[in-house]
Amino acid sequence: MKNILLIVLICFLAACKTEQPPKDYAVVFGTITNPKDSINLRLFNPETSKSITLKVDKDGNFRDTLKLEKPANFNAVYDNVFAVYLANNMELQINFDANQIQKTITYKGYGEEENNFLKYKTKHVSSLFGDDYKDYLGKSQTDFETTTKTFMDAFHAELDKKTTVLDSAFVATEKASMAKFKEDMVAQHQQQLEINAKLGKGKPSPDFKDYLNYNGGTSSLADFKGSYVYIDVWATWCVPCVYEIPFLEKVEKQFEGKNIKFVSVSVDQKKDEQKWRSMIKDKNMKGIQLLADNADQSQFITEYYIFGIPRFILLDTNGNIVNYDAPRPSEEKLIQLLKSLNL
């Protein structure tokens, strides 16, 4: 009799228990090992161009509750960039070492499956691009199509394998995203073949004439013939460009007296000439400082297919291209490249 009563009681309690409705918010929390001083975790939504800032304490801990209009893929920024998928009702723990985010990041809780898939996707795309994305985009038509098909097949096989544990909206978004990725790669492949034909090693460099010189007068590319020329295309508003300035100074010092000119071409607007001059003075920038004639629409810039800066270009003594997308000053590869030349 007691057992029967116990069973009845359990059934009654189970019947009374109602399923909790999904939460209209997401909880994000975690711990960052080796946190950076005064840096918070920022979630940027590329679809809406809106950002959410998660405050990180001195011990690297963060926690916040976010009300989302709809599920979204965020670019998480913490001195580096990684992907995060969030939707209401998720309670996601994110842990990583700030010194090596991609290698150490882990996800736990509701939402971990989606974010672990994004981790796989990032690694998969990186393997496609390899050390230099131009090698992939510059393949022959047949090799490009074969490589792309192998990549896409592997992606969809992994997605299909995870479908039962992934949110259906996430799966749909990933399929659409990868279709768009393939479409973009096909277009960029055609453009890369065009770039290789026009800007390959040994090809004459696109020209510029009468760019404003910080030290007075104007300068043209032809003025530097007879020397190797390392061109830095930059702007005062470009954070990655400014980051490279002290590294460029070190390279200039290392190759001082050699047969190479270091030319910095700013794509700042003409109206910002004083801002350009002030930064050069404040940072005591060396080398040859020039201001392009029409900002990022200057003919020299468009003929080099420069869609983002900084861009670095290396020319030989005859004004021919050595590398239209040369290593940055902060990369050891640049020193190796310059040492290989007869400077």
C-alpha positions as CSV (number, residue, x, y, z in Angstrom):
1,M,0.0,0.0,0.0
2,K,2.8,2.4,0.9
3,N,4.5,1.7,-2.5
4,I,1.2,2.4,-4.3
5,L,0.7,5.7,-2.5
6,L,4.3,6.7,-3.3
7,I,3.8,6.0,-7.0
8,V,0.6,8.0,-7.0
9,L,2.3,10.9,-5.2
10,I,5.2,10.9,-7.7
11,C,2.7,10.9,-10.7
12,F,0.8,13.7,-9.1
13,L,3.9,15.9,-8.7
14,A,5.0,15.1,-12.2
15,A,1.6,16.1,-13.5
16,C,1.6,19.4,-11.5
17,K,5.1,20.3,-12.9
18,T,4.8,22.6,-15.9
19,E,7.5,23.0,-18.5
20,Q,9.3,26.3,-18.1
21,P,8.9,28.7,-21.1
22,P,12.1,29.6,-23.0
23,K,13.9,32.6,-21.6
24,D,13.8,35.8,-23.7
25,Y,17.4,36.4,-23.0
26,A,20.9,34.7,-23.2
27,V,23.4,34.4,-20.4
28,V,27.1,34.6,-21.4
29,F,29.8,34.1,-18.9
30,G,33.3,32.8,-18.6
31,T,36.9,33.3,-17.6
32,I,39.9,34.7,-19.6
33,T,43.3,33.4,-18.6
34,N,46.1,36.0,-18.9
35,P,43.6,38.9,-19.3
36,K,44.7,42.2,-20.9
37,D,44.6,45.3,-18.7
38,S,41.6,47.5,-19.3
39,I,40.3,45.4,-22.3
40,N,36.7,44.3,-22.3
41,L,35.1,41.6,-24.5
42,R,33.2,43.1,-27.4
43,L,30.6,41.3,-29.4
44,F,30.1,42.9,-32.9
45,N,27.1,41.9,-35.0
46,P,28.2,42.4,-38.7
47,E,24.6,42.2,-39.8
48,T,23.4,45.2,-37.8
49,S,26.9,46.8,-37.2
50,K,26.0,47.0,-33.5
51,S,28.3,46.1,-30.6
52,I,27.7,44.7,-27.1
53,T,30.4,45.2,-24.5
54,L,30.9,42.6,-21.8
55,K,32.9,43.9,-18.9
56,V,35.9,41.8,-17.9
57,D,37.2,42.2,-14.3
58,K,40.9,42.2,-13.3
59,D,40.8,38.4,-12.8
60,G,39.4,37.8,-16.3
61,N,35.9,37.0,-15.3
62,F,32.8,38.2,-17.3
63,R,29.1,37.7,-17.1
64,D,26.2,39.4,-18.8
65,T,22.5,38.9,-19.7
66,L,21.7,39.8,-23.3
67,K,18.2,40.3,-24.8
68,L,18.5,39.4,-28.5
69,E,16.1,40.3,-31.2
70,K,17.0,37.1,-33.1
71,P,19.8,34.6,-33.1
72,A,23.0,36.0,-34.4
73,N,26.6,35.3,-35.3
74,F,28.9,37.7,-33.6
75,N,32.6,38.6,-34.1
76,A,33.9,38.5,-30.6
77,V,36.9,40.9,-30.2
78,Y,39.4,40.6,-27.4
79,D,42.8,41.7,-28.7
80,N,41.9,39.1,-31.4
81,V,38.8,37.9,-33.2
82,F,36.7,34.7,-32.9
83,A,33.2,33.7,-33.7
84,V,30.3,33.4,-31.2
85,Y,26.7,32.3,-32.0
86,L,24.0,33.4,-29.5
87,A,20.3,33.1,-29.2
88,N,17.8,33.7,-26.4
89,N,17.5,30.9,-23.9
90,M,21.1,30.1,-24.2
91,E,23.4,29.9,-21.1
92,L,26.9,29.7,-22.6
93,Q,30.2,29.6,-20.8
94,I,33.2,30.8,-22.8
95,N,36.8,30.2,-21.5
96,F,40.1,31.0,-23.3
97,D,43.7,32.1,-22.8
98,A,44.1,35.6,-24.2
99,N,47.6,34.7,-25.5
100,Q,46.3,31.9,-27.8
101,I,42.6,32.3,-28.2
102,Q,42.0,30.0,-31.1
103,K,43.9,27.1,-29.6
104,T,42.4,27.3,-26.1
105,I,38.8,28.5,-26.4
106,T,36.1,26.2,-25.0
107,Y,32.4,26.4,-24.9
108,K,30.1,24.8,-22.3
109,G,26.4,24.8,-21.7
110,Y,23.4,25.4,-23.9
111,G,24.8,26.7,-27.1
112,E,28.1,24.8,-27.0
113,E,27.2,22.6,-30.0
114,E,26.7,25.6,-32.3
115,N,29.8,27.3,-31.1
116,N,31.9,24.2,-31.4
117,F,30.7,23.9,-34.9
118,L,31.8,27.5,-35.6
119,K,35.2,26.6,-34.1
120,Y,35.4,23.7,-36.6
121,K,34.3,26.0,-39.4
122,T,37.1,28.6,-38.6
123,K,39.7,25.9,-38.7
124,H,38.3,24.4,-41.9
125,V,38.4,27.8,-43.7
126,S,41.9,28.4,-42.4
127,S,43.0,25.1,-43.9
128,L,41.5,26.1,-47.3
129,F,43.4,29.4,-47.3
130,G,46.7,28.0,-46.0
131,D,49.6,30.4,-45.3
132,D,48.6,32.7,-48.2
133,Y,45.1,32.9,-49.4
134,K,46.4,34.1,-52.8
135,D,47.7,30.6,-53.5
136,Y,44.2,29.2,-53.3
137,L,42.5,32.0,-55.2
138,G,45.3,32.0,-57.8
139,K,44.8,28.3,-58.7
140,S,44.0,27.3,-62.3
141,Q,40.3,26.9,-63.0
142,T,40.3,23.1,-62.7
143,D,42.4,23.1,-59.5
144,F,40.3,25.8,-57.9
145,E,37.0,24.0,-58.7
146,T,38.4,20.7,-57.3
147,T,39.8,22.3,-54.1
148,T,36.5,24.2,-53.5
149,K,34.3,21.1,-54.0
150,T,36.4,19.1,-51.6
151,F,36.1,21.9,-49.0
152,M,32.4,22.3,-49.5
153,D,31.7,18.5,-49.4
154,A,33.6,18.2,-46.1
155,F,31.8,21.2,-44.6
156,H,28.3,19.8,-45.4
157,A,29.2,16.3,-44.3
158,E,30.2,17.7,-40.9
159,L,27.0,19.9,-40.7
160,D,24.8,16.9,-41.6
161,K,26.5,14.8,-38.9
162,K,25.6,17.5,-36.3
163,T,22.1,18.3,-37.5
164,T,20.4,16.4,-34.7
165,V,22.2,18.5,-32.0
166,L,22.2,21.8,-33.7
167,D,19.5,24.5,-33.6
168,S,17.5,24.3,-36.9
169,A,17.8,28.1,-37.4
170,F,21.6,27.8,-37.0
171,V,21.8,25.0,-39.6
172,A,19.8,27.0,-42.1
173,T,22.0,30.1,-41.5
174,E,25.2,28.0,-41.9
175,K,24.0,26.5,-45.2
176,A,23.1,30.0,-46.6
177,S,26.3,31.4,-45.2
178,M,28.5,28.7,-46.9
179,A,26.6,29.1,-50.2
180,K,27.4,32.8,-50.1
181,F,31.0,32.0,-49.2
182,K,31.4,29.8,-52.2
183,E,29.8,32.5,-54.4
184,D,32.3,35.1,-53.1
185,M,35.3,32.8,-53.6
186,V,34.3,32.2,-57.2
187,A,34.2,35.9,-57.8
188,Q,37.5,36.5,-55.9
189,H,39.1,33.7,-57.9
190,Q,38.4,35.5,-61.1
191,Q,39.6,38.7,-59.7
192,Q,42.8,37.1,-58.4
193,L,43.6,35.7,-61.9
194,E,43.2,39.2,-63.2
195,I,45.4,40.6,-60.5
196,N,48.1,38.0,-61.2
197,A,48.1,38.8,-64.9
198,K,48.5,42.6,-64.2
199,L,50.5,42.6,-61.0
200,G,52.7,39.5,-61.2
201,K,56.4,39.5,-60.3
202,G,58.4,41.4,-63.0
203,K,55.4,43.4,-64.3
204,P,55.7,47.2,-64.5
205,S,54.2,48.9,-61.5
206,P,51.2,51.1,-61.7
207,D,52.3,54.7,-61.6
208,F,51.7,57.8,-59.6
209,K,52.7,61.4,-60.3
210,D,53.0,64.5,-58.3
211,Y,51.9,63.3,-54.9
212,L,52.2,65.9,-52.2
213,N,55.5,65.4,-50.3
214,Y,55.6,66.2,-46.5
215,N,59.0,67.8,-46.9
216,G,57.8,70.1,-49.7
217,G,56.9,69.9,-53.3
218,T,55.7,66.8,-55.0
219,S,57.1,63.4,-55.8
220,S,56.4,60.8,-58.5
221,L,57.1,57.1,-58.5
222,A,59.6,57.6,-61.3
223,D,61.8,59.7,-58.9
224,F,62.8,56.5,-57.1
225,K,64.0,54.5,-60.0
226,G,67.4,53.0,-59.5
227,S,66.5,52.0,-56.0
228,Y,64.3,49.2,-54.6
229,V,61.1,50.8,-53.3
230,Y,59.1,49.5,-50.3
231,I,55.7,51.3,-50.3
232,D,53.4,51.5,-47.3
233,V,49.8,52.4,-48.2
234,W,48.2,53.7,-45.0
235,A,46.0,56.4,-43.4
236,T,45.9,58.2,-40.0
237,W,42.5,56.7,-39.2
238,C,43.6,53.1,-39.8
239,V,44.5,51.4,-36.5
240,P,46.4,48.5,-38.1
241,C,48.4,51.0,-40.1
242,V,49.4,53.0,-37.1
243,Y,50.4,49.7,-35.4
244,E,53.0,49.1,-38.1
245,I,54.7,52.5,-37.8
246,P,57.3,51.5,-35.1
247,F,58.0,48.3,-36.9
248,L,58.6,50.1,-40.1
249,E,61.0,52.5,-38.3
250,K,63.0,49.5,-37.1
251,V,63.2,48.1,-40.7
252,E,64.3,51.5,-42.0
253,K,67.1,51.6,-39.5
254,Q,68.2,48.1,-40.2
255,F,68.5,48.8,-43.9
256,E,69.8,52.4,-43.6
257,G,72.4,53.1,-46.3
258,K,71.2,50.3,-48.5
259,N,69.8,50.8,-52.0
260,I,66.1,50.9,-50.9
261,K,63.6,53.8,-50.4
262,F,60.9,53.6,-47.9
263,V,57.8,55.4,-49.2
264,S,54.7,55.9,-47.2
265,V,51.6,56.9,-49.3
266,S,48.7,58.1,-47.2
267,V,45.1,57.8,-48.5
268,D,43.8,60.4,-46.1
269,Q,41.4,62.9,-47.6
270,K,42.8,66.2,-48.8
271,K,40.8,68.0,-46.1
272,D,42.7,66.0,-43.5
273,E,46.1,67.1,-44.7
274,Q,46.9,68.8,-41.4
275,K,45.9,65.7,-39.5
276,W,48.3,63.7,-41.7
277,R,51.1,66.2,-41.1
278,S,50.5,66.3,-37.4
279,M,50.7,62.5,-37.1
280,I,54.0,62.4,-39.1
281,K,55.4,65.0,-36.8
282,D,54.1,63.6,-33.5
283,K,55.3,60.1,-34.3
284,N,58.6,61.4,-35.8
285,M,57.9,59.2,-38.9
286,K,60.9,58.7,-41.2
287,G,61.1,57.7,-44.8
288,I,59.4,59.5,-47.7
289,Q,55.9,60.7,-46.7
290,L,53.5,61.3,-49.5
291,L,49.8,62.1,-49.7
292,A,47.8,60.5,-52.5
293,D,46.0,62.8,-54.9
294,N,42.5,61.3,-54.5
295,A,42.5,59.3,-51.2
296,D,41.5,55.7,-51.7
297,Q,40.1,56.5,-55.2
298,S,43.6,57.5,-56.5
299,Q,44.4,55.7,-59.7
300,F,47.5,54.1,-58.1
301,I,45.4,52.6,-55.3
302,T,42.7,51.3,-57.6
303,E,45.2,49.8,-60.1
304,Y,46.7,47.8,-57.2
305,Y,43.3,46.5,-56.2
306,I,43.7,47.9,-52.7
307,F,40.4,47.4,-50.9
308,G,41.9,47.4,-47.4
309,I,44.9,48.9,-45.7
310,P,47.6,48.7,-44.7
311,R,49.1,47.4,-47.9
312,F,52.8,47.0,-48.6
313,I,54.3,46.9,-52.1
314,L,57.9,46.1,-53.1
315,L,59.4,47.2,-56.4
316,D,62.8,46.6,-57.9
317,T,65.3,49.2,-59.2
318,N,63.6,49.3,-62.6
319,G,60.1,50.0,-61.1
320,N,58.9,46.5,-61.7
321,I,56.9,44.5,-59.1
322,V,58.7,42.2,-56.7
323,N,55.7,41.6,-54.6
324,Y,52.4,43.5,-54.9
325,D,51.3,42.4,-51.4
326,A,54.6,42.3,-49.5
327,P,55.0,41.2,-45.9
328,R,54.3,43.8,-43.2
329,P,57.1,45.4,-41.2
330,S,56.0,43.5,-38.1
331,E,56.5,40.2,-40.0
332,E,60.0,38.5,-39.9
333,K,59.3,37.4,-43.5
334,L,59.9,41.0,-44.6
335,I,63.5,41.0,-43.3
336,Q,64.1,37.7,-45.0
337,L,62.8,39.0,-48.3
338,L,64.9,42.2,-48.2
339,K,68.0,40.3,-47.2
340,S,67.5,38.1,-50.3
341,L,67.8,41.1,-52.5
342,N,71.0,42.7,-53.8
343,L,70.6,45.9,-51.8
